[in-house]
Amino acid sequence: MTDEQHAAAPPSWVERGNDRAQPPTLLALRDLVTAGSRVNHVVSRRAGLSETELVTLEHLSREQIGPAEVARRLEVSTAAATGIVDRLVARGHVERRPHELDRRRTDLHITDSGRAEIIGHLMPMFAALDRHDASFSEEEKAVVQRYLRGATEAFERVLDD
């Protein structure tokens, strides 16, 4: 069997009723993805935000993007993205600022209150993850990172289709 045929052949555990026959690494990854989805739902509810508002704050905590990029990342219309941004601005979690180079464009910046909203709810998770990460050797971390990067690539294949 060629690599291409092997990649196209479904694993045996895909068959109905064989979910628990998945390798332990895939089961653990599946549990992580499920927990991550639940975290977004619970944190958004606790913060009084929609899940899309929370995800927007998460994106803005990593980088400044504009409303059009928010729409692309959330896969919503620009009108819907504008509504999301308007609600975050009204709460004081986001500021609109002129783009540094192109004054016709607008960048969105997370405010201290927006950052505090995310960190306040997620700090117990961040602290536990930091402690867990510190328990691994550099060699173990390299293997975990390689696995997670490969898993991310696999996820993105669904997104690209």
N, C-alpha and C positions, 0 to 999 in steps of 0.2 A: 504494500500500500504506500503511495506517495505521501509526502508531507501535506500536500493540498487535499488529498482524499481523506487523510487522517484528521485534518482540521475540520472537514465538512461532516465527518461521521459523528453522530451524536454519542455522547458517553452512555454507557449501559444504565447508569443511574437516572437518566432522563425518563425512562419508562415509568408509567404510573405505578405508584406504590414503592418505588425504589429510592425515594428521596434520602432516606437514612443510610443508603449505601454509598453516599458521596464520601470522598476522602475527608478526614477530619479538618484539614485546612479549609476546604470549601464550606463545610458546615460552620466553622468558626467565622469565616468571612460573611456568610449568609446571616448569621446571628448579629454580626457587627452592623451590617447594612440595615437590618430590621431595627436594631436599637437606635441607630442614627436617625432613621426616619421617625421613630417615636419621640426622640429627643426634640427634633424640630417642632413636632406637633405640640408636645407638652410645654416647651419653653415659649412658643408663640402664644399659647393660651394663657399661660401665667403672666406674660408680659402685656397681654391685651393687644397683641399684634396679629395680623394674618400671617400665615406661613410664608407668603410671598414677601411681606414686609420684613420678616425676620431674615429670610434668605438674602434680600437686598442689603440689609445691614451687614450680614456676613461678608458679602462681596465688597462692600464699601470699607469694611474694616481691613481688608487686604490691599485695596487700591482705589484710587479715584477713577470713576467712570462716569459717563454721561447717561442721560435718560434713554437714548437709543440703545446703548449697550445693555442697560438694565432690561429693556424689552427683549433683546436678543437672548440674553442669558436665562431669562425667565420663560422665554418662548410665549410672550404675550404681545398684544398690539402696543404701539407707541402710546395710544390713548390710555390703555390700561396701566402702562408703566408710569405715565404722567400722574394718574390717580394714586398709585402706590407712593410715588415720590412726594406728591402733595400731602398725603397723610403723614408721612415721616417728617416732612418739613414742619407741618402744623404741630406735631408733638415735640419739636425741637431736637429731633434725632439726626437730621440731615440738613445741610445748607447747600444752596445752589450758589456756585461761584463762576465767574467768567473763566473760560479756558485760558491758560497762560499764553498760548501762541495764537489761537484763533478766537478772537473775541465774539464771533458769531455763535460759538459753541458754549455749552454750559457743562461744567464738571460738578459732580456731587461729592460732598465731603461729609463723612460721619462726624458728628459732634461728640463732645465729651459725654453728654447724656446718652447718645446712641451707643457709644462704646461701653458705657457703664451698664446699659440695659442688657447687652449681650454678656459681658463679663460677669455681671452680678448673678445671672442665672446659670452660667456655665462654669464658674470658677471651681466648684467641687469636682467636676469632670476633668478640667484642665489640670488640677493638682494631682488627681489620681493617675492621669495619663503621664504626667511628668515623673511621678514616683515609679510607675511601671517601666517607663522608658529607661530610667536610670538603673534598673535592675538587670539590663542586658549588657553584654560585652559589645565592643565595637564590631566584632565579627558577626555576632548575632543580629545586631542592628542592621548591618549590611544585607543580611539574608532577608530580614523582615522587610526592609525597604525595597529590595528587588522584587519580592513577592507582591507587595502592595502596588508598586508601579506597574507590574504586569497585570494585576487585577484591574487597575484603573484603565489600562489600555483595552482590556477585554470589555469593560463596561462601555467605553467610548465607541466600540464597534457598533453597539446598539444605537447609540446617539447619532452616529454618522450615517446610518441607513435611512 
